[in-house]
Amino acid sequence: MRVESKVSKGHLTVVPKAVRIEVDIREGDVLSWEVREDEVVVHRRRPKSLKDMIGVIAHGGDAVVDKRRIQRGSRGVR
């Protein structure tokens, strides 16, 4: 799928509806922007839920390593 959006005054843009539906972008999601050569790639990152955090606590281990793993989106259990 390829869709376009325009950058308005103030450097704002809108995520097109077709994209929001296709990748399930919701209010509160964080979009991170990555620049590669001559293109821009946008990634969706959801805020972590209480359920995500409880999983970390329940399995113990290194809190710093677990926090980094969760922030990067890897929810694998040890």
C-alpha positions as CSV (number, residue, x, y, z in Angstrom):
1,M,0.0,0.0,0.0
2,R,1.3,3.4,-0.8
3,V,-0.6,6.6,0.3
4,E,0.4,10.2,0.7
5,S,-0.1,12.9,3.2
6,K,0.9,16.5,3.0
7,V,3.1,18.4,5.6
8,S,1.2,21.5,6.6
9,K,2.3,24.8,8.2
10,G,4.1,24.0,11.4
11,H,5.4,20.8,9.9
12,L,2.4,18.7,10.9
13,T,1.0,15.8,9.0
14,V,-1.9,13.3,9.3
15,V,-1.6,9.6,9.3
16,P,-4.0,8.6,6.5
17,K,-7.0,6.6,7.5
18,A,-6.1,3.6,5.3
19,V,-2.7,3.4,7.1
20,R,-4.3,3.8,10.6
21,I,-6.7,0.9,9.8
22,E,-4.1,-1.3,8.1
23,V,-1.5,-1.2,10.9
24,D,-4.0,-0.5,13.8
25,I,-2.6,2.9,14.8
26,R,-4.6,4.2,17.8
27,E,-4.7,7.3,19.9
28,G,-1.7,7.2,22.3
29,D,0.5,5.2,20.0
30,V,4.0,6.6,19.5
31,L,5.4,6.9,16.0
32,S,9.2,6.8,15.7
33,W,10.8,8.1,12.5
34,E,13.9,6.5,11.0
35,V,15.8,8.1,8.1
36,R,17.4,5.7,5.6
37,E,19.4,7.2,2.8
38,D,16.7,9.0,0.8
39,E,13.6,7.6,2.6
40,V,11.8,7.9,5.9
41,V,10.4,4.9,7.7
42,V,7.8,5.3,10.4
43,H,7.4,2.7,13.1
44,R,4.5,2.3,15.6
45,R,5.2,1.8,19.3
46,R,2.5,1.3,21.8
47,P,2.7,2.5,25.4
48,K,3.3,-0.5,27.7
49,S,0.4,-1.8,29.6
50,L,0.2,-2.9,33.2
51,K,0.0,-6.4,31.9
52,D,3.3,-6.0,30.2
53,M,5.0,-4.8,33.4
54,I,3.5,-7.5,35.5
55,G,5.0,-10.1,33.2
56,V,8.5,-8.6,33.8
57,I,8.0,-8.6,37.6
58,A,6.6,-12.2,37.7
59,H,9.7,-13.6,35.9
60,G,12.3,-11.8,38.0
61,G,15.7,-11.2,36.6
62,D,17.6,-8.0,35.8
63,A,15.2,-5.1,35.9
64,V,17.3,-2.9,33.6
65,V,17.7,-5.6,31.0
66,D,13.9,-6.4,31.2
67,K,13.0,-2.7,30.8
68,R,15.2,-2.3,27.7
69,R,13.7,-5.5,26.2
70,I,10.1,-4.2,26.8
71,Q,10.9,-0.8,25.4
72,R,12.2,-2.4,22.2
73,G,9.0,-4.4,21.9
74,S,10.4,-7.9,22.7
75,R,8.0,-9.6,25.1
76,G,9.6,-13.0,25.1
77,V,9.6,-14.9,28.3
78,R,12.8,-16.3,29.7
